[in-house]
Amino acid sequence: MEADDIIGSYYLSLWRIRAKAAALSPFSSENLEFNEEVEEEMPSELDTVNSSGGFSIIGQDKLSVKYPNNHLHGHDVGVVQANKAAPSKRLLFYFEITVKDAGVKGQVAIGFTAPGFKLRRQPGWESNSYGYHGDDGLLYRGQGKGEAFGPTYTTGDTVGCGINYADQQFFFTKNGEIVGSPVPKEVKGPLFPTVSVHSQNEEVTVNFGKDPFVFDLKDFEARIRADIQSKIGDISIPQNTSYGIVRSYLQHYGYEETLASLESATKSSIPPISLIHENSMNDEEEVYALNQRRTLRQLIRSGDIVNAFSKLQNWYPAIVQDEKSAICFLLQCQEFIELVRNGCLYKAVLYARNNFEKFNCPLKFEDLRKDCGALLAYVDPHSSSLGYLLQPQQRELVADAVNAMILATNPNKEDIKACLHSRLEQLLRQLSACFLEKRSLNADQGEAFHLWRILDSGKGGKCKRT
């Protein structure tokens, strides 16, 4: 059955994603977010291996650097990079230096440099580098000639340098205040936080975030996010369009009662629309078997799998006639899980013996079947690495799979894959794809798209689909 191959395989893969995530973090399985970025390594100290040799002395804390010599020439700068490149899969990165001693000439500089930078030249004097210099307040970006930028800085001043990945710009601060204008970031590859000293007794200390910054980075980040949100808010979307998208979502997943409440509440405020005409949406496809899909979802969400299976056999026997199908596997696994949840362990064992043997196909079902069976090994399965199976999300997964299978029985449905996602979800997937493409154009720099982060930004708690 083609629908079972496509839809069943899709939901089995979702189950495996949840299983893998739960195995990595068993104590947070109820709040799983798929496709989260792996934590990037942060710069934590100065690089003592690759440095400018005798032209700088790095302190034992690896967070301070001093110039011990008399001022020589332009190729004898004490330059030190951080031990790691600036992390890039985020909105902002920022670090600060405090000038402990401006020395004879105050030729301190802060900025970013590319890998392989000549560590005896000031940041900004060579290509693929940027530097804000203390003695003249000039900004240097890839050449020996600076441009007017900000105030000079000296002993006791704290100066910062950061990257705004949203706008692909550098920004600089002095004593907690932004200086100059944003600087276009024209280097796409990795960049290292860099400091330099260049006259006798100059000394600076570096803060990569271990101690509180002088600059209020959290407030700055909040203002950037607010600006982004403001630009989004300025985009005009017709009221009936957003209404149509929400209505389509409720129809797709069989939320009939919620749909009725929505239509009743908006009857006087939303102008009549034709989804087919204005948005190329076939309303008839979405309301197909709406009442039956609602009933089955309610049964599965309440854990009444026996009744759900019985109704499926009566209403849509073709869906469950192949007892070895993926949809039957999902339903029977869920019935086993419900028996474990209710403490009926003996019944669960008998149920597994009578029903799981038919799914003896290692490549397709075996790993998930083992996960279910392993629930019996725990005194408290809720707190185990398999506790995710007892969370509401697992019932939702099964309910979504059944819902998609019923939609696929619609003789007017031409594309089975379209049964997997509502049009709202298709829009979100398109948004994610655009976001990834934007990051790709910026050498994979910048935040990933996390829907829950956006939803949570205006709420006190975690958002969940109900």
C-alpha positions in Angstrom: 0.0 0.0 0.0 1.7 3.2 -1.2 0.1 5.4 1.4 1.4 3.2 4.3 4.9 3.2 2.7 5.0 7.0 2.5 3.1 8.0 5.6 4.1 5.1 7.8 7.8 5.5 7.0 7.6 9.2 7.7 6.2 8.7 11.2 8.5 5.9 12.0 11.4 8.2 11.1 9.9 10.9 13.5 9.8 8.3 16.2 13.4 7.4 15.6 14.4 11.1 15.9 12.6 11.4 19.2 14.3 8.1 20.4 17.7 9.4 19.5 17.2 12.8 21.1 15.8 11.1 24.3 18.9 8.8 24.4 21.2 11.8 24.4 19.2 13.7 27.0 16.8 11.3 28.8 15.8 13.9 31.5 14.5 16.5 29.1 12.5 14.2 26.7 9.3 16.0 27.4 10.6 19.2 25.9 12.4 17.8 22.9 13.1 20.2 20.1 14.3 18.6 16.9 17.3 19.9 14.9 18.7 21.9 17.7 22.2 23.2 17.0 25.1 21.5 18.7 26.7 23.8 21.2 29.7 25.6 19.7 33.0 25.9 21.5 33.5 29.4 22.8 36.8 31.3 23.0 38.0 31.1 26.6 41.6 32.3 26.6 44.4 33.6 24.5 46.3 31.3 22.2 49.8 30.7 23.8 51.0 28.5 20.9 50.5 30.7 17.9 51.6 34.2 19.0 53.9 37.0 18.0 56.9 35.5 19.8 59.0 37.8 22.0 56.9 40.8 21.1 54.2 39.8 23.6 54.1 38.2 27.0 50.9 36.3 27.8 50.1 36.1 31.5 49.7 32.8 33.4 45.9 33.3 33.4 46.1 33.3 29.6 43.8 36.3 29.6 46.3 39.1 29.8 49.0 40.3 27.3 51.9 42.7 27.7 54.4 44.4 25.3 57.9 44.2 27.0 60.1 45.9 24.4 60.8 49.3 23.1 58.6 50.4 20.2 60.1 48.9 17.0 58.5 49.0 13.6 55.2 47.9 12.0 56.1 44.3 11.8 57.0 43.9 15.5 53.5 44.1 17.0 52.5 41.9 19.9 49.4 40.3 18.4 47.4 37.5 20.1 44.3 35.6 18.8 41.8 33.8 21.0 42.2 30.0 21.3 38.9 29.5 19.3 37.2 31.3 16.5 34.1 33.3 17.3 31.1 31.0 17.4 28.9 31.8 14.4 25.6 29.9 14.8 24.0 32.6 16.9 22.7 36.1 16.8 25.7 37.8 18.5 29.2 37.3 19.6 31.1 39.8 21.8 34.2 40.2 23.9 36.0 43.0 25.8 39.5 44.1 26.8 40.4 46.4 29.7 43.6 48.5 29.2 45.6 48.0 32.4 48.5 50.2 31.1 48.5 52.2 27.9 52.4 52.2 28.0 54.4 54.7 26.1 52.3 55.3 23.1 48.9 53.6 23.8 49.0 51.6 20.6 46.5 49.0 21.7 44.0 47.5 19.3 41.0 45.2 19.4 39.3 43.4 16.5 38.9 40.2 14.5 41.4 38.4 12.2 41.1 35.5 9.9 43.0 32.2 10.3 46.7 32.5 9.1 46.8 36.2 10.0 50.4 37.6 10.3 50.8 37.8 14.1 53.2 40.7 13.9 50.9 43.2 12.3 48.1 45.2 13.9 44.6 43.9 13.3 43.1 45.8 10.4 46.5 46.3 8.6 46.2 43.1 6.6 43.4 41.7 4.5 40.6 39.8 6.2 41.1 41.7 9.4 39.4 44.5 11.3 40.8 46.6 14.2 39.8 49.6 16.3 42.9 51.3 17.5 43.4 53.1 20.8 46.0 55.7 20.0 44.1 57.4 17.1 40.5 56.0 17.4 40.7 55.0 13.8 39.1 51.9 12.3 41.3 49.8 10.0 39.8 47.2 7.8 42.2 45.3 5.6 44.7 48.0 4.8 47.2 50.3 6.5 45.1 53.4 6.1 42.5 54.0 8.8 39.3 55.9 8.8 37.7 58.2 11.3 35.6 56.0 13.7 35.5 56.6 17.4 37.3 58.1 20.4 40.7 57.1 21.5 41.1 54.9 24.6 43.8 54.5 27.2 44.6 53.2 30.7 41.4 52.2 32.6 39.1 52.1 29.6 37.2 48.9 28.6 36.7 48.4 24.9 34.6 45.7 23.3 34.2 44.2 19.8 31.3 42.1 18.5 29.6 40.5 15.5 25.9 41.0 14.8 25.2 38.0 12.6 21.7 39.1 11.8 22.9 42.1 9.9 26.4 40.7 9.1 28.1 43.7 10.9 30.8 44.4 13.5 30.2 46.7 16.3 32.5 48.3 18.9 32.0 49.7 22.4 33.9 51.9 24.9 33.1 51.8 28.6 29.7 50.2 28.0 28.6 52.5 25.1 28.4 51.8 21.4 31.0 53.8 19.4 31.1 54.6 15.7 28.7 53.1 13.2 28.2 49.4 12.4 30.9 48.0 10.2 30.0 45.7 7.3 31.4 42.2 7.8 32.8 41.3 4.5 34.7 38.1 5.5 32.6 35.0 5.3 34.9 32.5 7.0 35.8 32.0 10.6 37.3 35.0 12.5 39.3 35.0 15.7 38.9 37.7 18.5 42.3 39.5 18.4 44.1 42.0 20.6 47.4 43.7 20.1 50.0 45.8 22.0 52.7 47.9 20.4 54.7 50.1 22.8 56.6 49.4 25.9 54.6 48.3 29.0 51.3 48.3 27.2 49.1 45.7 28.9 45.5 44.6 28.5 43.3 41.9 30.0 40.6 40.0 28.0 37.1 39.0 29.0 35.4 36.4 26.8 32.3 36.3 29.0 33.6 34.6 32.1 33.0 37.8 34.0 30.1 40.3 33.5 30.7 42.6 30.5 30.7 46.4 31.0 28.5 46.6 28.0 24.9 45.5 28.5 24.9 42.7 25.9 21.6 41.3 26.9 19.9 44.6 26.4 21.6 45.1 23.0 20.4 41.6 21.9 16.9 42.4 23.1 16.9 45.6 21.0 18.0 43.8 17.9 15.3 41.1 18.3 12.7 43.9 18.9 13.9 45.6 15.7 13.5 42.4 13.8 10.1 41.8 15.3 9.1 45.3 14.4 10.0 44.8 10.8 8.0 41.6 10.7 5.1 43.4 12.3 5.1 46.0 9.6 4.4 43.4 7.0 0.7 43.6 6.1 -1.2 40.3 5.9 -4.9 40.4 5.0 -7.0 39.2 7.9 -8.9 36.6 5.9 -5.6 35.1 4.8 -4.3 34.4 8.3 -7.8 33.2 9.2 -7.8 30.8 6.3 -4.4 29.4 7.3 -5.5 28.7 10.8 -8.8 27.2 9.7 -6.9 25.0 7.3 -4.7 23.7 10.1 -7.6 22.8 12.3 -9.3 21.1 9.4 -6.2 19.1 8.5 -5.7 17.7 12.0 -9.4 17.1 12.7 -9.9 19.7 15.4 -13.6 20.0 14.6 -14.8 21.5 17.9 -12.0 24.1 17.9 -12.8 24.9 14.2 -16.5 25.4 15.1 -15.5 27.8 17.9 -13.2 29.7 15.6 -15.8 30.1 12.9 -18.4 31.2 15.5 -16.1 33.7 17.1 -15.0 35.3 13.8 -18.4 35.1 11.9 -19.0 38.8 12.3 -15.4 40.1 12.0 -14.0 38.0 9.1 -15.3 38.7 5.6 -16.5 35.5 3.7 -13.6 33.9 1.8 -13.3 31.2 -0.8 -10.1 29.3 0.0 -10.0 27.8 -3.5 -10.3 31.1 -5.2 -8.1 33.4 -3.1 -5.5 31.0 -1.7 -5.5 28.0 -4.1 -6.7 25.9 -1.1 -9.1 23.1 -1.7 -11.4 23.4 1.3 -13.2 20.1 0.4 -10.0 18.2 0.8 -9.4 19.5 4.3 -12.8 18.8 5.6 -12.8 15.2 4.3 -13.9 12.8 7.0 -13.5 15.6 9.6 -15.9 14.1 12.2 -14.3 10.7 12.0 -10.8 12.1 12.2 -11.7 14.1 15.2 -13.2 11.1 17.0 -10.1 9.0 16.3 -7.7 11.7 17.5 -9.7 12.1 20.7 -9.6 8.4 21.4 -5.8 8.1 20.7 -5.0 11.2 22.8 -6.9 9.7 25.7 -5.1 6.4 25.4 -8.1 4.4 24.2 -6.3 2.6 21.4 -8.6 -0.5 21.4 -11.6 1.7 20.5 -9.6 3.7 18.0 -8.5 0.5 16.3 -12.0 -0.9 16.3 -13.4 2.2 14.6 -10.7 2.2 12.0 -11.6 -1.4 11.2 -15.2 -0.4 10.7 -14.7 2.9 8.9 -11.5 2.4 6.9 -10.7 -1.4 6.9 -8.2 -0.9 4.0 -5.9 1.0 6.3 -5.5 -1.8 8.8 -6.2 -4.9 6.7 -2.4 -5.5 6.3 -1.6 -6.4 9.9 2.1 -6.0 9.1 1.8 -2.4 8.0 3.5 0.6 9.7 0.2 2.1 10.8 -0.8 -1.2 12.6 2.7 -1.3 14.2 2.2 2.3 15.5 -1.2 1.5 16.9 -0.2 -1.8 18.5 2.9 -0.3 20.0 0.8 2.5 21.5 -1.6 -0.1 23.0 1.4 -1.8 24.6 2.6 1.6 26.0 -0.8 2.3 27.4 -0.8 -1.1 29.3 2.6 -0.2 30.7 1.4 3.3 31.7 -1.5 1.8 33.6 0.7 -0.7 35.4 -0.8 -3.8 33.6 2.6 -5.4 33.0 1.4 -9.0 32.8 -1.2 -8.0 30.1 1.5 -6.0 28.4 3.7 -9.0 28.1 0.9 -11.2 26.8 -0.1 -8.4 24.3 3.5 -8.2 23.0 3.8 -11.9 22.6 0.6 -12.1 20.6 1.0 -9.0 18.4 4.7 -8.0 18.0 5.9 -11.2 16.4 4.3 -10.3 13.1 6.6 -7.2 12.9 9.7 -9.3 12.9 11.5 -7.1 10.3 14.8 -5.8 11.7 15.3 -3.1 9.1 11.9 -1.5 9.6 10.6 -2.1 13.1 13.1 -3.9 15.3 14.8 -1.0 17.0 11.4 0.7 17.9 9.9 -2.6 19.0 12.9 -3.1 21.3 12.4 0.4 22.8 8.8 -0.5 23.6 9.7 -3.9 25.2 12.5 -2.3 27.2 9.9 -0.3 29.1 9.2 -3.5 31.1 12.7 -3.4 32.5 12.2 -0.2 34.6 10.5 0.2 37.9 9.8 3.8 37.0 9.8 3.9 33.1 8.7 7.6 33.2 12.2 8.7 34.5 14.1 6.4 32.1 15.6 7.2 28.8 12.5 5.6 27.3 10.2 7.9 29.2 9.6 9.8 26.0 7.2 7.0 25.0 4.9 7.9 27.9 4.8 11.5 27.0 1.7 13.1 25.2 3.9 13.7 22.1 4.0 10.0 21.4 0.2 9.8 21.3 0.2 12.8 19.1 2.6 11.1 16.7 0.3 8.1 16.4 -2.8 10.3 16.1 -1.1 12.4 13.3 -0.2 9.2 11.4 -3.8 7.9 11.6 -5.1 11.3 10.5 -2.7 11.4 7.5 -3.7 7.8 6.5 -7.4 8.7 6.4 -6.7 11.9 4.4 -4.9 9.7 1.9 -8.1 7.6 1.3 -9.7 10.7 -0.2 -10.2 9.7 -3.9 -9.7 13.4 -4.9 -6.3 13.6 -3.1 -3.6 13.5 -5.9 -0.5 13.9 -3.7 -0.1 11.5 -0.8 2.8 13.5 0.7 0.4 16.5 1.0 -1.4 14.5 3.7 1.6 14.7 6.0 1.5 18.4 6.7 -1.1 21.2 7.0 -0.6 24.2 4.8 0.5 26.2 7.9 3.3 23.6 8.4 4.2 23.8 4.7 4.6 27.6 5.1 6.8 27.1 8.2 8.9 24.6 6.3 9.3 27.1 3.5 10.3 29.7 6.0 12.9 27.3 7.5 14.2 26.6 4.0 14.6 30.3 3.3 16.3 30.9 6.6 18.8 28.1 5.9 19.4 29.5 2.4 20.1 32.9 3.9 22.6 31.3 6.3 24.2 29.4 3.5 24.8 32.7 1.6 26.5 33.9 4.8 28.8 30.9 5.1 26.4 29.2 7.6 26.7 32.1 10.0 23.8 33.3 12.1 21.0 31.7 14.2 19.0 28.7 13.1 15.3 29.0 12.8 13.6 27.8 16.0 9.8 28.2 16.0 9.5 27.5 19.7 11.9 30.3 20.5 9.7 32.7 18.6 6.5 31.4 20.3 8.1 31.5 23.7 9.3 35.1 23.3 5.8 36.5 24.1 4.9 33.9 26.7 6.0 32.9 30.2 6.1 29.2 29.6 6.8 26.5 26.9 4.4 26.4 24.1 2.9 23.0 23.2 0.4 22.0 20.5 -2.9 21.1 22.1 
